[in-house]
Amino acid sequence: MPSFLGQRQTEKALIVVKSDIHLSVQHGETVCVAGLAEDGTWRRLYPIKFRKLPAEQKFTRWDWVEYRFEPSDKDRRPESRPVLEGSISIVSRNYSEKLRPEIVEKSLRSSFQEADALGETLCMIRPTEVEFVAKKKSPTKFDQDRKRFERHCAQRDFFYKDLPTPSPCPYEFRVLFRDGDGNKIDRLCDDWETNAAFYKLSKSYPEHKVIETLKRRYSEEYPHKGMALAFGTHSQRPWQWLLVGIVRVDPLKELSLF
């Protein structure tokens, strides 16, 4: 965290991570957002009320955004940036695929242990032996999730009144893999784009076909082409690394041939 508490600053970051919707008493409906500065260091942007953003501020993965923030001691994680509401602007969209590997390479770690040793709370890992697992939620669990969203939406403020109530995904997605040190890891997936892919495919295909497509994409196609998993530590449990992004990005060595 920058040392000048209370002094507003401006930064730029390349968006890499956007998690699924989270509900909290303090911030309401937000998503976890993280990006990379030009030197490859991480920035955690919060609280981002994504669905509340005007169209011109709604970013996607691989957009460069500029934002203003005011350093705070409430989140001691060094990459955290409390973004001032309304300050986000999109500098450029869809950063070149050929340039992505170079900036991503700077953020790659072999394991959580390496990131911990460096004092980092965000990192990316190139996984091997990847298995994407989809488990359908029980009717009780799905109903609990649905009611939680409904209760929250019934209490939300005026600016959300025209937004539809979010629909919880009927599946729980997990990723099993080995990190660069050979550790076998199993993590719940909290990636916005994975859930979005489920809903997009569901408009055209039956449910079993959707799950087959997602398993093939994340267990076979992405690992073959080039894949990184993005992780961040929990704000209250710093030892717990959460899977917040499945990122399709070529290995740097492949692009050096051209």
VENQUIPE-V884521 format. One record per residue. RES is the residue in three letters. PHI is phi in whole degrees, 0 to 359 (NA if undefined). PSI is psi as a letter, one per 30 degrees, with the letter a starting at -180 (none if undefined). Layout:
res=RES phi=PHI psi=PSI
res=RES phi=PHI psi=PSI
This chain:
res=MET phi=NA psi=k
res=PRO phi=307 psi=k
res=SER phi=281 psi=f
res=PHE phi=269 psi=i
res=LEU phi=298 psi=k
res=GLY phi=85 psi=f
res=GLN phi=263 psi=j
res=ARG phi=291 psi=k
res=GLN phi=225 psi=l
res=THR phi=240 psi=k
res=GLU phi=220 psi=l
res=LYS phi=229 psi=k
res=ALA phi=213 psi=l
res=LEU phi=267 psi=j
res=ILE phi=291 psi=k
res=VAL phi=237 psi=e
res=VAL phi=235 psi=k
res=LYS phi=219 psi=j
res=SER phi=277 psi=l
res=ASP phi=291 psi=l
res=ILE phi=294 psi=k
res=HIS phi=238 psi=k
res=LEU phi=248 psi=k
res=SER phi=217 psi=l
res=VAL phi=294 psi=e
res=GLN phi=286 psi=e
res=HIS phi=250 psi=f
res=GLY phi=76 psi=b
res=GLU phi=268 psi=j
res=THR phi=223 psi=l
res=VAL phi=234 psi=k
res=CYS phi=278 psi=k
res=VAL phi=235 psi=k
res=ALA phi=217 psi=k
res=GLY phi=213 psi=l
res=LEU phi=246 psi=k
res=ALA phi=286 psi=l
res=GLU phi=298 psi=f
res=ASP phi=272 psi=g
res=GLY phi=87 psi=g
res=THR phi=276 psi=l
res=TRP phi=278 psi=l
res=ARG phi=227 psi=k
res=ARG phi=258 psi=j
res=LEU phi=258 psi=k
res=TYR phi=203 psi=l
res=PRO phi=279 psi=k
res=ILE phi=258 psi=j
res=LYS phi=270 psi=i
res=PHE phi=302 psi=e
res=ARG phi=292 psi=f
res=LYS phi=273 psi=f
res=LEU phi=293 psi=k
res=PRO phi=294 psi=l
res=ALA phi=306 psi=e
res=GLU phi=288 psi=f
res=GLN phi=253 psi=f
res=LYS phi=281 psi=j
res=PHE phi=264 psi=l
res=THR phi=230 psi=l
res=ARG phi=303 psi=k
res=TRP phi=80 psi=g
res=ASP phi=268 psi=k
res=TRP phi=272 psi=k
res=VAL phi=235 psi=l
res=GLU phi=248 psi=k
res=TYR phi=206 psi=l
res=ARG phi=249 psi=k
res=PHE phi=214 psi=l
res=GLU phi=238 psi=j
res=PRO phi=308 psi=k
res=SER phi=221 psi=l
res=ASP phi=267 psi=g
res=LYS phi=285 psi=f
res=ASP phi=237 psi=j
res=ARG phi=277 psi=f
res=ARG phi=295 psi=k
res=PRO phi=298 psi=f
res=GLU phi=273 psi=f
res=SER phi=286 psi=k
res=ARG phi=228 psi=j
res=PRO phi=287 psi=j
res=VAL phi=284 psi=k
res=LEU phi=285 psi=k
res=GLU phi=301 psi=k
res=GLY phi=87 psi=f
res=SER phi=267 psi=f
res=ILE phi=286 psi=k
res=SER phi=223 psi=k
res=ILE phi=270 psi=k
res=VAL phi=279 psi=e
res=SER phi=203 psi=l
res=ARG phi=250 psi=l
res=ASN phi=55 psi=i
res=TYR phi=308 psi=k
res=SER phi=308 psi=k
res=GLU phi=301 psi=e
res=LYS phi=290 psi=f
res=LEU phi=265 psi=f
res=ARG phi=301 psi=e
res=PRO phi=302 psi=e
res=GLU phi=295 psi=e
res=ILE phi=284 psi=e
res=VAL phi=294 psi=e
res=GLU phi=305 psi=e
res=LYS phi=292 psi=f
res=SER phi=261 psi=f
res=LEU phi=286 psi=k
res=ARG phi=230 psi=l
res=SER phi=284 psi=f
res=SER phi=197 psi=l
res=PHE phi=296 psi=e
res=GLN phi=298 psi=e
res=GLU phi=295 psi=e
res=ALA phi=297 psi=e
res=ASP phi=301 psi=e
res=ALA phi=296 psi=f
res=LEU phi=271 psi=f
res=GLY phi=74 psi=g
res=GLU phi=264 psi=k
res=THR phi=238 psi=g
res=LEU phi=222 psi=k
res=CYS phi=198 psi=l
res=MET phi=235 psi=k
res=ILE phi=230 psi=k
res=ARG phi=275 psi=j
res=PRO phi=274 psi=l
res=THR phi=232 psi=l
res=GLU phi=51 psi=h
res=VAL phi=279 psi=k
res=GLU phi=227 psi=j
res=PHE phi=266 psi=k
res=VAL phi=242 psi=k
res=ALA phi=241 psi=k
res=LYS phi=238 psi=k
res=LYS phi=288 psi=k
res=LYS phi=291 psi=k
res=SER phi=293 psi=l
res=PRO phi=306 psi=e
res=THR phi=294 psi=e
res=LYS phi=295 psi=e
res=PHE phi=297 psi=e
res=ASP phi=294 psi=e
res=GLN phi=298 psi=e
res=ASP phi=297 psi=e
res=ARG phi=298 psi=e
res=LYS phi=293 psi=e
res=ARG phi=296 psi=e
res=PHE phi=295 psi=e
res=GLU phi=296 psi=e
res=ARG phi=297 psi=e
res=HIS phi=297 psi=e
res=CYS phi=294 psi=f
res=ALA phi=292 psi=f
res=GLN phi=253 psi=f
res=ARG phi=287 psi=l
res=ASP phi=279 psi=l
res=PHE phi=304 psi=e
res=PHE phi=289 psi=f
res=TYR phi=260 psi=f
res=LYS phi=299 psi=f
res=ASP phi=266 psi=f
res=LEU phi=272 psi=k
res=PRO phi=292 psi=l
res=THR phi=292 psi=k
res=PRO phi=301 psi=k
res=SER phi=255 psi=k
res=PRO phi=293 psi=k
res=CYS phi=289 psi=k
res=PRO phi=284 psi=f
res=TYR phi=241 psi=l
res=GLU phi=255 psi=k
res=PHE phi=255 psi=k
res=ARG phi=229 psi=l
res=VAL phi=236 psi=k
res=LEU phi=253 psi=k
res=PHE phi=196 psi=l
res=ARG phi=250 psi=k
res=ASP phi=275 psi=a
res=GLY phi=293 psi=f
res=ASP phi=263 psi=g
res=GLY phi=88 psi=g
res=ASN phi=288 psi=k
res=LYS phi=275 psi=k
res=ILE phi=229 psi=k
res=ASP phi=228 psi=k
res=ARG phi=224 psi=k
res=LEU phi=292 psi=k
res=CYS phi=268 psi=k
res=ASP phi=241 psi=g
res=ASP phi=277 psi=k
res=TRP phi=303 psi=e
res=GLU phi=292 psi=f
res=THR phi=293 psi=e
res=ASN phi=295 psi=e
res=ALA phi=297 psi=e
res=ALA phi=297 psi=e
res=PHE phi=301 psi=e
res=TYR phi=291 psi=e
res=LYS phi=295 psi=e
res=LEU phi=293 psi=e
res=SER phi=295 psi=f
res=LYS phi=287 psi=f
res=SER phi=241 psi=f
res=TYR phi=227 psi=l
res=PRO phi=293 psi=l
res=GLU phi=302 psi=e
res=HIS phi=296 psi=e
res=LYS phi=290 psi=e
res=VAL phi=299 psi=e
res=ILE phi=296 psi=e
res=GLU phi=301 psi=e
res=THR phi=295 psi=e
res=LEU phi=295 psi=e
res=LYS phi=298 psi=e
res=ARG phi=295 psi=e
res=ARG phi=297 psi=e
res=TYR phi=270 psi=f
res=SER phi=265 psi=f
res=GLU phi=237 psi=e
res=GLU phi=295 psi=e
res=TYR phi=298 psi=e
res=PRO phi=302 psi=e
res=HIS phi=291 psi=e
res=LYS phi=281 psi=e
res=GLY phi=138 psi=k
res=MET phi=211 psi=k
res=ALA phi=226 psi=k
res=LEU phi=253 psi=k
res=ALA phi=259 psi=k
res=PHE phi=229 psi=l
res=GLY phi=219 psi=l
res=THR phi=278 psi=l
res=HIS phi=288 psi=k
res=SER phi=297 psi=e
res=GLN phi=260 psi=f
res=ARG phi=231 psi=i
res=PRO phi=297 psi=f
res=TRP phi=276 psi=f
res=GLN phi=262 psi=j
res=TRP phi=265 psi=k
res=LEU phi=253 psi=k
res=LEU phi=278 psi=j
res=VAL phi=245 psi=f
res=GLY phi=197 psi=k
res=ILE phi=252 psi=j
res=VAL phi=243 psi=k
res=ARG phi=273 psi=j
res=VAL phi=209 psi=k
res=ASP phi=296 psi=k
res=PRO phi=295 psi=k
res=LEU phi=298 psi=e
res=LYS phi=298 psi=e
res=GLU phi=293 psi=e
res=LEU phi=285 psi=f
res=SER phi=290 psi=f
res=LEU phi=279 psi=f
res=PHE phi=258 psi=none
